[in-house]
Amino acid sequence: MASVDSIISLLATDSLSYEKKIELKQTGRDQPMFSFAGKRQCRLLDQYSKLTWLTACLIGKSLFCFPCLIFKPSTTAWSSQTGVMT
């Protein structure tokens, strides 16, 4: 699985080819578990199963749209380097 941090690093240092973007997409999204301001972790697990595009970053405690992050970086909050903060 491709972590959000590794994808952001790749995008910052390299102009990714379409083939590399497809490869990243095929490796699958990271689904890390963390708590949101005291809420239970299992709620995020429920969201991963319902929202197949959702991924998260443990370091920034942010949510991201996985396909948007790869194919349309920095065009919306869901694909920027900071994501949607929790």
DSSP file (Angstrom, degrees, kcal/mol; ACC not computed):
  #  RESIDUE AA STRUCTURE BP1 BP2  ACC     N-H-->O    O-->H-N    N-H-->O    O-->H-N    TCO  KAPPA ALPHA  PHI   PSI    X-CA   Y-CA   Z-CA
    1    1 A M              0   0    0      0, 0.0     2,-0.6     0, 0.0    28,-0.2   0.000 360.0 360.0 360.0 143.8    0.0    0.0    0.0
    2    2 A A  B     -a   29   0A   0     26,-2.1    28,-0.9    22,-0.3     2,-0.1  -0.788 360.0-140.4 -91.6 121.6    1.1    3.5   -0.8
    3    3 A S     >  -     0   0    0     -2,-0.6     4,-2.0    26,-0.1     5,-0.2  -0.466  17.8-121.5 -78.0 154.3    1.2    5.8    2.2
    4    4 A V  H  > S+     0   0    0     52,-0.5     4,-2.7     1,-0.2     5,-0.2   0.908 112.7  54.5 -60.3 -43.0    0.1    9.4    1.8
    5    5 A D  H  > S+     0   0    0      1,-0.2     4,-2.2     2,-0.2    -1,-0.2   0.904 108.5  47.9 -60.1 -42.2    3.5   10.6    3.0
    6    6 A S  H  > S+     0   0    0      2,-0.2     4,-2.3     1,-0.2    -1,-0.2   0.882 112.2  49.5 -68.2 -36.4    5.3    8.6    0.4
    7    7 A I  H  X S+     0   0    0     -4,-2.0     4,-2.5     2,-0.2    -2,-0.2   0.930 111.4  48.4 -66.4 -45.0    3.0    9.8   -2.4
    8    8 A I  H  X S+     0   0    0     -4,-2.7     4,-2.0     1,-0.2    -2,-0.2   0.898 111.7  50.5 -62.3 -40.4    3.4   13.4   -1.4
    9    9 A S  H  X S+     0   0    0     -4,-2.2     4,-1.7    -5,-0.2    -1,-0.2   0.921 110.7  48.9 -63.1 -44.1    7.2   13.0   -1.3
   10   10 A L  H  X S+     0   0    0     -4,-2.3     4,-1.6     1,-0.2    -2,-0.2   0.915 112.5  47.7 -61.4 -43.5    7.2   11.5   -4.8
   11   11 A L  H  < S+     0   0    0     -4,-2.5    -1,-0.2     1,-0.2    -2,-0.2   0.838 111.2  51.4 -67.8 -32.7    5.0   14.3   -6.1
   12   12 A A  H  < S+     0   0    0     -4,-2.0    -1,-0.2    -5,-0.2    -2,-0.2   0.821 120.2  32.8 -73.9 -30.7    7.2   16.9   -4.6
   13   13 A T  H  < S+     0   0    0     -4,-1.7     2,-0.3    -5,-0.2    -2,-0.2   0.582 122.7  33.2-102.4 -11.2   10.5   15.6   -5.9
   14   14 A D     <  -     0   0    0     -4,-1.6     2,-0.9    -5,-0.2    -1,-0.2  -0.995  68.7-124.0-149.2 146.3    9.4   14.1   -9.3
   15   15 A S        -     0   0    0     -2,-0.3     2,-0.2    -3,-0.1    -4,-0.1  -0.840  44.0-138.4 -89.0 107.1    6.9   14.7  -12.1
   16   16 A L        -     0   0    0     -2,-0.9     2,-0.1    54,-0.1    -5,-0.0  -0.443   7.7-128.7 -75.7 135.5    5.2   11.3  -12.1
   17   17 A S     >  -     0   0    0     -2,-0.2     4,-2.2     1,-0.1     5,-0.2  -0.344  26.1-109.8 -72.4 161.5    4.5    9.6  -15.4
   18   18 A Y  H  > S+     0   0    0      1,-0.2     4,-2.3     2,-0.2     5,-0.2   0.888 120.6  54.7 -59.3 -39.3    1.0    8.3  -16.0
   19   19 A E  H  > S+     0   0    0      1,-0.2     4,-2.2     2,-0.2    -1,-0.2   0.892 107.7  48.9 -62.7 -40.7    2.3    4.8  -15.8
   20   20 A K  H  > S+     0   0    0      2,-0.2     4,-2.4     1,-0.2    -1,-0.2   0.881 109.9  52.0 -66.9 -38.0    3.8    5.5  -12.3
   21   21 A K  H  X S+     0   0    0     -4,-2.2     4,-2.3     2,-0.2    -2,-0.2   0.912 110.0  48.5 -63.7 -42.1    0.5    7.0  -11.2
   22   22 A I  H  X S+     0   0    0     -4,-2.3     4,-2.4     2,-0.2    -2,-0.2   0.907 110.2  52.4 -62.9 -41.6   -1.4    3.9  -12.3
   23   23 A E  H  X S+     0   0    0     -4,-2.2     4,-1.4     2,-0.2    -2,-0.2   0.917 109.6  48.6 -60.6 -44.3    1.1    1.7  -10.5
   24   24 A L  H  X S+     0   0    0     -4,-2.4     4,-0.7     1,-0.2     3,-0.3   0.914 111.2  50.3 -61.6 -43.3    0.6    3.7   -7.3
   25   25 A K  H >< S+     0   0    0     -4,-2.3     3,-0.8     1,-0.2    -2,-0.2   0.893 109.0  51.9 -62.0 -40.0   -3.2    3.4   -7.6
   26   26 A Q  H 3< S+     0   0    0     -4,-2.4    -1,-0.2     1,-0.2    -2,-0.2   0.749  98.1  64.8 -71.9 -23.6   -2.9   -0.3   -8.1
   27   27 A T  H 3< S-     0   0    0     -4,-1.4    -1,-0.2    -3,-0.3    -2,-0.2   0.759 109.7-126.9 -69.6 -21.5   -0.9   -0.8   -5.0
   28   28 A G    <<  -     0   0    0     -3,-0.8   -26,-2.1    -4,-0.7     2,-0.2  -0.051  22.9 -66.3  96.7 161.8   -3.9    0.4   -3.1
   29   29 A R  B     -a    2   0A   0    -28,-0.2     2,-0.2    23,-0.1   -26,-0.1  -0.553  44.5-114.8 -87.9 148.9   -4.6    3.0   -0.5
   30   30 A D        -     0   0    0    -28,-0.9    26,-0.6    -2,-0.2    -1,-0.1  -0.596  22.9-165.4 -77.1 142.8   -3.2    3.1    3.0
   31   31 A Q        +     0   0    0     -2,-0.2    26,-0.1    24,-0.2    -1,-0.1  -0.494  15.8 178.3-129.4  62.8   -5.9    2.7    5.7
   32   32 A P        -     0   0    0      0, 0.0     2,-0.5     0, 0.0    25,-0.0  -0.298  22.5-131.0 -69.6 152.0   -4.2    3.8    8.9
   33   33 A M        +     0   0    0     23,-0.0     2,-0.3    11,-0.0     8,-0.1  -0.879  39.4 143.9-104.9 131.6   -6.1    3.8   12.2
   34   34 A F        -     0   0    0     -2,-0.5     2,-0.3     7,-0.2    10,-0.2  -0.973  46.0-100.6-156.1 163.0   -6.1    6.8   14.5
   35   35 A S        -     0   0    0     -2,-0.3     2,-0.8     8,-0.1     5,-0.1  -0.607  23.1-138.9 -89.1 146.3   -8.5    8.6   16.8
   36   36 A F  S >  S-     0   0    0      3,-0.4     3,-2.4    -2,-0.3    -1,-0.0  -0.891  75.0 -43.4-104.9 103.2  -10.2   11.8   15.9
   37   37 A A  T 3  S-     0   0    0     -2,-0.8    -1,-0.2     1,-0.3     3,-0.1   0.863 123.9 -37.6  43.5  50.4  -10.3   14.1   18.9
   38   38 A G  T 3  S+     0   0    0      1,-0.3    -1,-0.3     0, 0.0     2,-0.1   0.382 106.6 130.9  88.5  -4.4  -11.2   11.4   21.3
   39   39 A K    <   -     0   0    0     -3,-2.4    -3,-0.4     1,-0.1    -1,-0.3  -0.426  66.1 -90.2 -79.7 159.8  -13.6    9.4   19.0
   40   40 A R    >   -     0   0    0     -5,-0.1     3,-0.8     1,-0.1     4,-0.4  -0.361  23.6-131.2 -73.0 148.4  -13.2    5.7   18.6
   41   41 A Q  T >> S+     0   0    0      1,-0.2     4,-1.3     2,-0.2     3,-1.2   0.791  99.2  72.1 -67.5 -30.2  -10.9    4.3   15.9
   42   42 A C  H 3> S+     0   0    0      1,-0.3     4,-1.9     2,-0.2    -1,-0.2   0.763  86.4  66.0 -62.5 -24.2  -13.6    1.8   14.7
   43   43 A R  H <> S+     0   0    0     -3,-0.8     4,-1.6     1,-0.2    -1,-0.3   0.869 100.0  50.2 -65.7 -34.9  -15.5    4.7   13.1
   44   44 A L  H <> S+     0   0    0     -3,-1.2     4,-2.3    -4,-0.4    -1,-0.2   0.886 106.5  55.3 -68.6 -38.7  -12.7    5.3   10.7
   45   45 A L  H  X S+     0   0    0     -4,-1.3     4,-1.5     1,-0.2    -2,-0.2   0.898 106.4  51.5 -59.9 -40.8  -12.7    1.6    9.7
   46   46 A D  H  X S+     0   0    0     -4,-1.9     4,-1.6     1,-0.2    -1,-0.2   0.897 109.1  50.9 -60.7 -41.1  -16.4    1.9    8.9
   47   47 A Q  H  X S+     0   0    0     -4,-1.6     4,-3.4     1,-0.2     7,-0.2   0.875 104.3  56.9 -67.8 -37.6  -15.6    4.9    6.7
   48   48 A Y  H  < S+     0   0    0     -4,-2.3    -1,-0.2     1,-0.2    -2,-0.2   0.890 109.0  46.8 -60.0 -38.6  -12.9    3.0    4.8
   49   49 A S  H  < S+     0   0    0     -4,-1.5    -1,-0.2    -5,-0.2    -2,-0.2   0.837 119.5  39.4 -74.3 -30.8  -15.3    0.3    3.9
   50   50 A K  H  < S+     0   0    0     -4,-1.6     2,-0.8     1,-0.2    -2,-0.2   0.864 118.2  46.5 -83.2 -38.7  -18.0    2.8    2.8
   51   51 A L    ><  -     0   0    0     -4,-3.4     3,-1.7    -5,-0.2    -1,-0.2  -0.815  64.8-176.6-110.6  91.3  -15.8    5.3    1.1
   52   52 A T  T 3  S+     0   0    0     -2,-0.8   -23,-0.1     1,-0.3    -1,-0.1   0.576  81.8  56.7 -69.0  -8.6  -13.4    3.4   -1.2
   53   53 A W  T 3  S+     0   0    0     13,-0.1    13,-3.5    -3,-0.1    -1,-0.3   0.569  84.3 108.1 -93.6 -12.2  -11.6    6.6   -2.2
   54   54 A L  E <   +B   65   0B   0     -3,-1.7     2,-0.3    -7,-0.2    11,-0.2  -0.447  36.5 160.8 -77.4 135.8  -10.7    7.6    1.4
   55   55 A T  E     -B   64   0B   0      9,-2.2     9,-2.9    -2,-0.2     2,-0.3  -0.918  18.8-149.8-140.7 169.1   -7.2    7.4    2.8
   56   56 A A  E     -B   63   0B   0    -26,-0.6   -52,-0.5    -2,-0.3     2,-0.5  -0.942  10.8-135.7-142.7 161.1   -5.5    9.1    5.8
   57   57 A C  E  >> -B   62   0B   0      5,-2.6     5,-1.3    -2,-0.3     4,-0.8  -0.980   6.1-162.8-120.2 121.2   -2.1   10.3    7.0
   58   58 A L  T  45S+     0   0    0     -2,-0.5    -1,-0.1     3,-0.2     3,-0.0   0.885  89.6  53.5 -69.0 -39.0   -1.0    9.5   10.5
   59   59 A I  T  45S+     0   0    0      1,-0.2    -1,-0.2     2,-0.1    -2,-0.0   0.944 121.9  27.8 -64.8 -48.9    1.7   12.2   10.6
   60   60 A G  T  45S-     0   0    0      2,-0.1    26,-0.3    25,-0.0    -1,-0.2   0.486  98.8-132.6 -90.2  -2.8   -0.5   15.0    9.6
   61   61 A K  T  <5 +     0   0    0     -4,-0.8    25,-1.9     1,-0.2     2,-0.3   0.947  61.5 136.2  45.8  56.3   -3.7   13.5   11.1
   62   62 A S  E   < -BC  57  85B   0     -5,-1.3    -5,-2.6    23,-0.2     2,-0.3  -0.905  52.7-129.4-131.8 156.7   -5.5   14.3    7.8
   63   63 A L  E     -BC  56  84B   0     21,-2.5    21,-2.6    -2,-0.3     2,-0.3  -0.798  26.6-174.5-105.2 150.5   -7.9   12.7    5.4
   64   64 A F  E     -B   55   0B   0     -9,-2.9    -9,-2.2    -2,-0.3     2,-0.7  -0.965  33.2-117.5-141.8 154.9   -7.3   12.5    1.6
   65   65 A C  E  >  -B   54   0B   0     13,-2.3     4,-2.5    -2,-0.3   -11,-0.2  -0.883  31.0-150.6 -88.3 114.8   -9.0   11.4   -1.6
   66   66 A F  H  > S+     0   0    0    -13,-3.5     4,-1.5    -2,-0.7     5,-0.2   0.924  91.4  41.9 -60.1 -51.6   -6.6    8.6   -2.8
   67   67 A P  H  > S+     0   0    0      0, 0.0     4,-2.9     0, 0.0     5,-0.4   0.900 115.9  51.1 -63.5 -37.4   -7.2    9.0   -6.6
   68   68 A C  H  > S+     0   0    0      1,-0.2     4,-2.4     2,-0.2    -2,-0.2   0.894 105.6  55.9 -64.5 -39.1   -7.2   12.8   -6.3
   69   69 A L  H  < S+     0   0    0     -4,-2.5    -1,-0.2     9,-0.2    -3,-0.1   0.880 116.6  36.1 -60.1 -39.2   -4.0   12.8   -4.4
   70   70 A I  H  < S+     0   0    0     -4,-1.5    -2,-0.2    -5,-0.2    -1,-0.2   0.918 130.0  27.9 -80.8 -46.2   -2.3   10.8   -7.2
   71   71 A F  H  < S+     0   0    0     -4,-2.9    -3,-0.2     1,-0.2    -2,-0.2   0.737 132.0  26.7 -95.6 -24.3   -4.0   12.3  -10.3
   72   72 A K  S >< S-     0   0    0     -4,-2.4     3,-1.3    -5,-0.4     4,-0.4  -0.424  77.7-174.6-135.1  60.2   -4.9   15.8   -9.3
   73   73 A P  T 3   +     0   0    0      0, 0.0     7,-0.2     0, 0.0    -4,-0.1  -0.282  66.9   3.9 -63.0 141.0   -2.5   16.9   -6.6
   74   74 A S  T 3  S+     0   0    0      5,-1.7     6,-0.2     2,-0.2     3,-0.1   0.627  94.4 109.0  65.9  19.2   -3.0   20.3   -4.9
   75   75 A T  S <  S+     0   0    0     -3,-1.3     2,-0.3    -7,-0.2    -1,-0.1   0.735  85.9  11.9 -94.7 -23.2   -6.3   21.2   -6.6
   76   76 A T  S >> S-     0   0    0     -4,-0.4     3,-1.4    -8,-0.1     4,-0.9  -0.903  83.5-100.5-140.8 170.2   -8.5   20.7   -3.6
   77   77 A A  T 34 S+     0   0    0     -2,-0.3     3,-0.4     1,-0.3     6,-0.1   0.832 119.9  62.5 -60.6 -31.6   -8.1   20.2    0.1
   78   78 A W  T 34 S+     0   0    0      1,-0.2   -13,-2.3     5,-0.2    -1,-0.3   0.650 116.5  28.5 -70.0 -14.7   -8.7   16.5   -0.4
   79   79 A S  T <4 S+     0   0    0     -3,-1.4    -5,-1.7   -15,-0.2    -1,-0.2   0.357  95.6 106.8-127.7   4.7   -5.6   16.3   -2.5
   80   80 A S  S  < S-     0   0    0     -4,-0.9     3,-0.1    -3,-0.4     4,-0.1  -0.202  86.9 -97.8 -76.6 175.5   -3.3   19.0   -1.2
   81   81 A Q  S    S+     0   0    0      1,-0.2    -1,-0.1     2,-0.1   -73,-0.1   0.709 124.3  43.3 -69.2 -18.8   -0.2   18.3    0.9
   82   82 A T  S    S-     0   0    0      1,-0.1    -1,-0.2    -5,-0.0   -19,-0.1   0.683  91.4-166.4 -99.1 -20.3   -2.2   19.0    4.1
   83   83 A G        -     0   0    0     -7,-0.2     2,-0.7    -6,-0.1   -19,-0.2  -0.174  49.0 -36.8  66.5-164.3   -5.4   17.2    3.3
   84   84 A V  E    S-C   63   0B   0    -21,-2.6   -21,-2.5    -6,-0.2    -1,-0.1  -0.868  71.3-130.8 -97.1 114.3   -8.6   17.7    5.3
   85   85 A M  E      C   62   0B   0     -2,-0.7   -23,-0.2   -23,-0.2   -24,-0.1  -0.340 360.0 360.0 -71.0 144.1   -7.5   18.1    8.9
   86   86 A T              0   0    0    -25,-1.9    -1,-0.1   -26,-0.3   -24,-0.1   0.402 360.0 360.0 -97.1 360.0   -9.2   16.1   11.6
